[in-house]
Amino acid sequence: MQEIIRGCIRKDRSSQYLLYKEFYGYCMGICKRYALRDLDAAEVMNSAFLKVFNHIEKYDSNKPFKAWIGRIMTNTAIDHYRTNLRFTDHDDINEHEYIGSRAVVYDQLAYNDLLDLIQGLSPAYRTVFNLYAIDGYSHEEIAEFLNISIGTSKSNLFKARQKLQERLSAIDTVTKSLKVGTANDKNNKVNGKRA
């Protein structure tokens, strides 16, 4: 990896291609969490890779490269959000009382299912949820990044969790009804009945 990085510092196109190819999946995964559509995620990722290639000489080789490039992807996604989407649907946390419990994560959900649930959130909720729950930023940091109040960050996180919990509950209800239907079909076959 260090040889590829040195090649990128020299602006060697083949090294840049190898780096892009090596980290494409990882970086696209980060960008997809923040973007609504795959096309937007690709736009963010390509902008971030341009930053990587233009500033790769600043990378500290004593630290993990994956963390460095991940941070650039996240920051570029935040910049993209601030530039293009803006917060249009946010409230302060003081306007809401606590009404929910923690969302339950279902083992049977695949990564893409979870990604679809997160992408289904509004841009404001999705961005705060990703920054707080996945990337580990504090509400103070999120407020500074997005130019919002700490209360707004907390409110958006609360609402994002609430929406995700509602969607997970709906999935759980559908899953249970499918299991009941399958069990009834099996019972009918055993008893000689047709569905």
Backbone bond lengths (Angstrom), bond angles and torsions (degrees), N, CA, C in turn:
res aa  C-N    CA-C-N  psi(-1)  N-CA   C-N-CA  omega(-1)  CA-C   N-CA-C  phi
1 M - - - 1.459 - - 1.531 110.52 -
2 Q 1.325 116.28 -39.53 1.469 119.24 -178.51 1.532 111.46 -60.90
3 E 1.335 117.36 -35.05 1.470 120.69 178.47 1.530 110.42 -65.80
4 I 1.325 116.69 -40.14 1.474 120.77 177.82 1.524 109.75 -64.34
5 I 1.325 116.76 -42.66 1.474 120.92 179.41 1.526 109.92 -62.93
6 R 1.339 116.90 -43.79 1.474 119.45 177.95 1.537 110.38 -61.42
7 G 1.332 116.53 -38.79 1.461 120.15 176.49 1.518 111.71 -62.92
8 C 1.324 116.73 -39.51 1.470 120.66 178.32 1.527 110.98 -66.06
9 I 1.324 116.78 -36.59 1.465 120.35 176.60 1.525 110.16 -62.08
10 R 1.350 116.32 -36.06 1.475 121.06 177.39 1.540 111.75 -78.28
11 K 1.345 117.23 -0.23 1.479 123.56 -178.53 1.524 112.09 67.15
12 D 1.333 115.75 29.16 1.461 121.56 177.94 1.532 109.03 -74.01
13 R 1.338 117.07 119.37 1.472 122.44 -175.93 1.529 112.60 -61.07
14 S 1.323 117.85 -38.74 1.472 119.26 -178.80 1.531 110.42 -68.11
15 S 1.327 118.40 -35.18 1.466 121.50 176.20 1.527 110.26 -67.54
16 Q 1.338 116.16 -40.54 1.457 119.76 177.55 1.523 110.78 -62.74
17 Y 1.316 116.82 -40.06 1.462 120.85 177.93 1.524 110.73 -63.29
18 L 1.336 116.85 -44.08 1.463 120.84 179.94 1.531 111.57 -63.36
19 L 1.323 116.52 -40.02 1.463 120.45 178.30 1.528 110.29 -65.49
20 Y 1.321 116.23 -44.94 1.471 121.73 178.59 1.533 109.98 -59.04
21 K 1.324 115.56 -46.65 1.462 121.16 -179.10 1.528 111.03 -63.82
22 E 1.319 117.16 -41.55 1.469 122.50 -178.33 1.531 112.17 -64.56
23 F 1.330 117.19 -39.10 1.463 120.32 -173.42 1.530 113.71 -108.02
24 Y 1.326 117.46 7.23 1.466 121.11 -177.84 1.535 111.96 -54.77
25 G 1.314 117.40 -53.80 1.463 121.09 -176.24 1.515 112.44 -61.73
26 Y 1.313 116.43 -45.83 1.463 121.42 179.74 1.531 110.68 -61.01
27 C 1.312 116.04 -47.96 1.470 120.83 -177.52 1.523 111.95 -69.08
28 M 1.324 117.19 -39.67 1.461 119.91 178.17 1.525 110.25 -63.94
29 G 1.327 116.95 -36.44 1.466 120.64 177.09 1.520 111.73 -60.01
30 I 1.323 116.78 -43.09 1.467 120.37 177.38 1.522 110.02 -63.91
31 C 1.320 117.18 -48.15 1.467 121.17 -176.16 1.530 111.90 -65.46
32 K 1.318 117.35 -35.74 1.473 120.43 178.90 1.518 112.13 -64.13
33 R 1.321 116.80 -31.49 1.464 119.26 178.92 1.525 111.38 -63.86
34 Y 1.306 116.80 -30.46 1.464 120.20 -176.72 1.527 113.03 -95.38
35 A 1.302 117.80 -25.38 1.466 121.80 -174.31 1.522 110.94 -91.85
36 L 1.314 115.21 155.10 1.457 120.86 177.94 1.521 110.73 -81.28
37 R 1.333 116.00 -38.80 1.468 121.22 -176.94 1.527 109.69 -124.97
38 D 1.336 114.99 157.98 1.464 120.00 178.59 1.526 111.67 -60.17
39 L 1.321 116.57 -35.18 1.461 120.60 179.64 1.531 110.85 -63.27
40 D 1.329 116.64 -41.40 1.466 120.33 176.83 1.525 110.65 -65.29
41 A 1.336 115.98 -40.82 1.472 120.28 179.34 1.532 110.49 -61.66
42 A 1.326 116.29 -41.77 1.468 120.28 179.40 1.524 110.58 -64.91
43 E 1.328 116.78 -38.74 1.466 120.68 178.13 1.527 110.77 -62.76
44 V 1.332 116.09 -45.63 1.464 120.72 178.77 1.531 110.18 -62.91
45 M 1.332 116.33 -45.73 1.458 120.39 -178.16 1.526 111.31 -61.91
46 N 1.313 117.29 -43.50 1.467 119.67 -179.86 1.523 111.63 -65.92
47 S 1.334 116.94 -38.04 1.473 119.96 175.62 1.526 110.27 -63.19
48 A 1.324 115.53 -40.19 1.464 119.82 -179.40 1.529 111.00 -67.97
49 F 1.329 116.68 -40.46 1.470 118.53 177.90 1.526 110.64 -63.65
50 L 1.301 117.72 -35.30 1.464 120.40 175.95 1.533 109.75 -60.22
51 K 1.344 116.50 -41.98 1.466 120.60 176.34 1.527 110.60 -64.06
52 V 1.324 116.41 -41.64 1.465 120.24 178.73 1.520 109.72 -57.98
53 F 1.321 116.64 -49.86 1.470 120.19 -177.30 1.526 112.19 -66.97
54 N 1.337 117.40 -33.63 1.464 120.21 -179.47 1.528 113.23 -77.15
55 H 1.343 116.47 -20.99 1.470 119.48 -175.16 1.527 113.21 -126.02
56 I 1.303 118.07 17.87 1.458 121.04 -174.88 1.528 112.58 -64.14
57 E 1.308 116.72 -23.51 1.467 118.56 178.65 1.534 111.36 -67.83
58 K 1.350 117.75 -15.99 1.469 121.84 178.33 1.529 112.08 -83.67
59 Y 1.328 117.03 -9.55 1.465 120.62 179.84 1.523 110.05 -64.03
60 D 1.331 116.44 131.31 1.462 123.22 177.78 1.529 107.80 -90.06
61 S 1.322 116.76 110.82 1.464 121.49 -175.13 1.530 113.22 -67.53
62 N 1.320 117.81 -7.39 1.464 121.10 176.07 1.528 111.81 -82.13
63 K 1.328 116.41 -8.73 1.462 121.88 -178.89 1.522 109.29 -113.81
64 P 1.331 117.41 157.99 1.470 119.74 -179.77 1.531 112.23 -63.94
65 F 1.307 116.08 130.37 1.460 121.25 -179.60 1.527 110.98 -65.81
66 K 1.331 116.28 -37.15 1.459 120.73 -177.96 1.535 110.75 -60.24
67 A 1.316 117.05 -40.68 1.465 120.57 178.31 1.531 110.30 -66.42
68 W 1.323 117.16 -40.18 1.464 121.55 -179.93 1.524 110.75 -63.13
69 I 1.314 117.11 -48.03 1.462 119.98 -178.69 1.537 110.65 -69.59
70 G 1.333 117.08 -34.02 1.462 120.64 176.69 1.520 112.11 -62.64
71 R 1.319 115.83 -39.07 1.467 121.03 179.09 1.532 109.95 -65.15
72 I 1.326 116.74 -40.59 1.469 120.16 178.48 1.529 109.92 -64.08
73 M 1.332 117.42 -41.74 1.470 120.59 178.63 1.519 110.85 -60.92
74 T 1.332 116.26 -46.34 1.467 120.98 -179.39 1.520 110.80 -63.20
75 N 1.319 117.16 -46.96 1.469 119.94 -179.35 1.526 111.83 -63.48
76 T 1.324 117.14 -37.48 1.465 120.45 178.45 1.523 110.23 -67.31
77 A 1.328 116.94 -38.58 1.466 120.44 177.23 1.524 110.81 -63.43
78 I 1.329 116.51 -39.82 1.473 120.44 177.52 1.521 109.80 -65.13
79 D 1.327 117.12 -45.01 1.473 120.49 178.01 1.526 110.88 -59.25
80 H 1.326 116.30 -42.82 1.470 121.03 178.52 1.515 110.50 -60.80
81 Y 1.308 115.60 -43.48 1.464 120.02 178.95 1.523 110.65 -61.48
82 R 1.334 116.10 -49.54 1.467 119.66 -178.16 1.517 111.58 -61.16
83 T 1.316 117.24 -39.23 1.453 121.48 -177.00 1.518 112.62 -72.49
84 N 1.333 117.41 -42.39 1.457 120.43 -169.10 1.520 116.48 -104.29
85 L 1.294 118.34 -27.64 1.453 117.81 -170.24 1.522 114.74 -108.61
86 R 1.292 116.81 -41.33 1.447 122.83 -176.75 1.527 111.50 58.84
87 F 1.317 115.56 156.32 1.460 120.13 176.03 1.521 108.90 -83.86
88 T 1.295 114.98 119.09 1.456 119.20 178.23 1.519 111.84 -115.12
89 D 1.321 116.85 -18.36 1.457 119.38 -177.66 1.518 110.53 -131.76
90 H 1.334 115.15 78.82 1.446 118.70 176.84 1.518 109.99 -138.77
91 D 1.293 115.16 149.17 1.453 123.30 178.50 1.514 107.56 -129.97
92 D 1.304 116.20 162.38 1.439 120.81 176.50 1.517 109.40 -82.21
93 I 1.307 117.82 146.61 1.461 122.90 -177.50 1.520 111.52 -61.42
94 N 1.318 117.66 -28.89 1.461 120.60 -178.63 1.523 112.44 -64.33
95 E 1.334 117.24 -16.61 1.455 120.94 -179.58 1.523 112.38 -84.58
96 H 1.329 117.55 -0.47 1.459 121.46 -176.28 1.514 110.53 -131.94
97 E 1.307 115.80 144.80 1.451 119.26 173.56 1.528 108.14 -100.44
98 Y 1.302 116.14 158.68 1.460 120.21 -178.77 1.523 109.06 -71.90
99 I 1.335 116.65 121.43 1.463 119.05 -177.61 1.519 113.07 -127.42
100 G 1.317 117.67 -4.37 1.463 119.15 -173.54 1.511 112.67 -117.97
101 S 1.298 115.52 168.09 1.451 121.92 172.36 1.526 107.39 -109.80
102 R 1.316 116.65 172.77 1.465 119.72 -178.46 1.517 110.96 -63.71
103 A 1.312 114.80 141.27 1.469 119.88 178.05 1.518 109.82 -68.47
104 V 1.304 115.76 143.84 1.453 122.07 178.07 1.521 107.87 -95.73
105 V 1.333 116.63 131.30 1.460 120.23 177.78 1.520 107.56 -92.86
106 Y 1.317 117.08 125.65 1.446 121.89 -176.99 1.527 110.20 -92.93
107 D 1.326 115.02 126.02 1.461 120.88 -178.16 1.520 112.63 -59.76
108 Q 1.337 117.32 -30.02 1.455 119.36 -175.00 1.533 113.19 -76.18
109 L 1.311 117.44 -9.23 1.458 119.05 179.04 1.525 109.79 -78.96
110 A 1.281 116.17 130.30 1.458 121.81 177.28 1.527 109.29 -82.15
111 Y 1.312 115.85 164.66 1.465 121.44 -179.74 1.527 111.90 -54.17
112 N 1.323 117.16 -44.98 1.463 120.28 -178.74 1.521 111.95 -64.53
113 D 1.338 117.22 -33.48 1.453 120.29 176.35 1.527 110.46 -65.21
114 L 1.335 116.07 -43.47 1.466 119.88 177.57 1.523 111.10 -64.67
115 L 1.319 116.20 -41.03 1.455 120.46 178.12 1.529 110.44 -60.80
116 D 1.334 116.95 -42.31 1.466 120.73 177.62 1.526 111.26 -61.80
117 L 1.330 116.99 -40.05 1.459 120.40 178.26 1.531 110.71 -63.01
118 I 1.321 116.18 -44.84 1.470 120.16 -179.49 1.525 110.28 -67.05
119 Q 1.335 117.60 -41.42 1.463 120.32 179.82 1.525 111.54 -66.82
120 G 1.322 117.30 -20.98 1.462 121.27 177.97 1.516 113.53 -75.43
121 L 1.326 117.05 -10.71 1.462 120.38 177.28 1.522 110.13 -75.41
122 S 1.319 115.98 157.45 1.468 119.19 175.11 1.528 108.38 -63.50
123 P 1.330 117.83 158.49 1.474 119.65 -179.33 1.527 113.51 -55.34
124 A 1.316 117.56 -40.08 1.464 120.81 -179.30 1.519 111.12 -64.47
125 Y 1.313 117.03 -47.63 1.463 121.25 -179.72 1.523 111.13 -66.66
126 R 1.335 116.29 -43.82 1.462 121.66 -177.62 1.528 110.76 -60.77
127 T 1.320 116.55 -44.93 1.464 120.30 -176.89 1.521 111.10 -64.94
128 V 1.322 117.26 -47.71 1.464 120.18 -179.64 1.532 110.05 -65.42
129 F 1.331 117.71 -42.10 1.464 120.37 179.05 1.529 110.82 -59.11
130 N 1.319 116.73 -47.83 1.468 120.60 179.77 1.526 111.53 -60.33
131 L 1.327 116.05 -46.85 1.457 119.62 -177.28 1.526 111.64 -64.32
132 Y 1.322 116.77 -41.49 1.460 120.08 -175.61 1.528 112.26 -83.06
133 A 1.333 116.27 -56.64 1.468 120.74 -170.76 1.523 113.17 -78.64
134 I 1.312 117.67 -30.26 1.464 119.26 -175.30 1.529 111.69 -104.56
135 D 1.331 116.31 -46.04 1.465 118.85 -176.34 1.527 113.64 -90.87
136 G 1.339 118.02 -10.11 1.457 121.77 171.88 1.515 117.12 79.77
137 Y 1.327 118.10 21.21 1.461 120.18 177.06 1.525 109.99 -78.72
138 S 1.332 116.67 152.15 1.468 121.56 176.50 1.528 109.19 -82.31
139 H 1.328 116.21 165.34 1.459 119.51 177.92 1.537 111.25 -64.02
140 E 1.320 115.86 -32.21 1.471 119.44 177.70 1.533 110.32 -64.01
141 E 1.330 116.27 -44.36 1.465 120.49 179.26 1.532 110.96 -65.71
142 I 1.323 116.08 -42.47 1.469 120.41 -179.90 1.517 110.22 -62.45
143 A 1.326 116.21 -43.64 1.471 120.53 179.34 1.524 110.32 -59.27
144 E 1.319 116.34 -41.22 1.464 120.51 179.24 1.527 111.19 -68.26
145 F 1.342 117.12 -45.67 1.470 121.28 179.49 1.517 111.61 -57.03
146 L 1.335 115.47 -46.84 1.464 120.82 -170.06 1.522 113.89 -98.13
147 N 1.324 115.73 -0.35 1.454 120.25 177.88 1.532 111.50 61.63
148 I 1.335 115.67 45.56 1.459 122.53 178.26 1.521 108.12 -128.73
149 S 1.324 117.51 172.13 1.457 119.97 177.47 1.523 110.02 -79.95
150 I 1.318 115.30 160.39 1.462 120.77 176.89 1.524 109.33 -62.36
151 G 1.324 117.01 -39.12 1.459 121.34 178.23 1.520 112.11 -61.68
152 T 1.321 116.53 -38.32 1.465 120.24 177.86 1.527 110.27 -66.36
153 S 1.325 116.34 -40.45 1.456 119.88 177.22 1.523 110.39 -60.48
154 K 1.322 116.86 -46.32 1.470 121.04 179.08 1.521 111.21 -63.09
155 S 1.319 116.40 -41.79 1.465 120.64 179.33 1.520 111.37 -62.71
156 N 1.327 116.36 -45.45 1.468 120.00 -179.57 1.523 111.36 -64.67
157 L 1.329 117.23 -37.49 1.459 120.21 176.45 1.525 110.32 -65.31
158 F 1.325 116.47 -44.94 1.459 120.96 178.68 1.527 110.95 -58.00
159 K 1.325 116.00 -47.47 1.463 120.24 -178.68 1.528 111.50 -67.48
160 A 1.328 116.85 -37.38 1.473 120.05 177.65 1.522 110.01 -62.34
161 R 1.319 116.29 -46.35 1.469 119.71 178.44 1.526 111.02 -61.89
162 Q 1.328 115.57 -41.04 1.462 120.39 179.43 1.534 110.46 -61.46
163 K 1.329 116.71 -46.16 1.472 120.88 178.93 1.526 111.05 -62.74
164 L 1.331 116.69 -43.59 1.459 120.32 178.97 1.529 110.67 -63.38
165 Q 1.324 116.25 -40.64 1.456 120.08 178.81 1.532 110.55 -63.21
166 E 1.330 117.09 -41.87 1.469 120.49 177.71 1.525 110.67 -61.27
167 R 1.317 116.59 -43.18 1.466 120.50 -179.39 1.523 111.68 -68.54
168 L 1.340 116.40 -38.33 1.461 119.36 177.08 1.526 111.12 -66.20
169 S 1.322 116.16 -38.08 1.469 120.07 176.93 1.518 110.71 -63.36
170 A 1.332 116.29 -40.84 1.466 120.03 178.26 1.533 110.62 -63.49
171 I 1.321 116.60 -40.79 1.466 120.64 178.14 1.521 109.75 -64.50
172 D 1.331 116.16 -42.37 1.458 120.70 179.28 1.529 110.84 -61.71
173 T 1.323 117.83 -41.17 1.463 122.16 178.54 1.523 110.74 -62.64
174 V 1.324 116.32 -45.03 1.469 120.60 179.11 1.529 110.05 -63.68
175 T 1.330 116.63 -43.67 1.465 121.06 -179.79 1.523 110.84 -61.10
176 K 1.328 117.02 -43.06 1.465 120.88 179.35 1.525 111.06 -64.61
177 S 1.334 116.40 -41.26 1.467 118.48 -179.09 1.531 110.80 -68.47
178 L 1.327 117.04 -34.00 1.463 119.74 176.39 1.525 110.79 -66.82
179 K 1.330 116.60 -39.20 1.463 120.35 178.70 1.519 110.79 -65.04
180 V 1.337 116.36 -40.78 1.467 120.58 178.66 1.522 109.49 -64.31
181 G 1.325 116.84 -43.75 1.464 121.18 178.95 1.516 111.80 -61.49
182 T 1.332 117.17 -41.73 1.461 121.71 179.00 1.534 110.22 -66.36
183 A 1.331 116.61 -40.99 1.463 120.67 179.24 1.528 110.30 -64.69
184 N 1.339 117.85 -40.11 1.469 121.32 178.28 1.520 110.84 -64.85
185 D 1.345 116.59 -40.13 1.474 120.18 177.88 1.524 110.58 -61.22
186 K 1.334 116.35 -42.93 1.468 120.22 179.59 1.522 110.40 -64.76
187 N 1.336 116.64 -42.93 1.469 120.29 179.21 1.522 110.82 -62.55
188 N 1.315 116.80 -40.68 1.459 120.78 179.62 1.525 111.18 -64.19
189 K 1.334 116.74 -39.52 1.458 119.87 178.71 1.514 111.20 -66.03
190 V 1.343 115.12 -41.71 1.467 120.24 179.86 1.539 109.99 -63.32
191 N 1.323 116.16 -40.44 1.466 121.34 -177.89 1.522 113.04 -84.38
192 G 1.325 117.79 1.37 1.445 121.92 178.39 1.505 115.46 81.73
193 K 1.337 117.16 12.65 1.471 120.94 178.82 1.511 108.95 -93.74
194 R 1.312 115.54 151.87 1.475 120.66 174.37 1.511 108.99 -104.01
195 A 1.319 114.98 147.15 1.454 119.83 179.68 1.504 110.72 -76.60
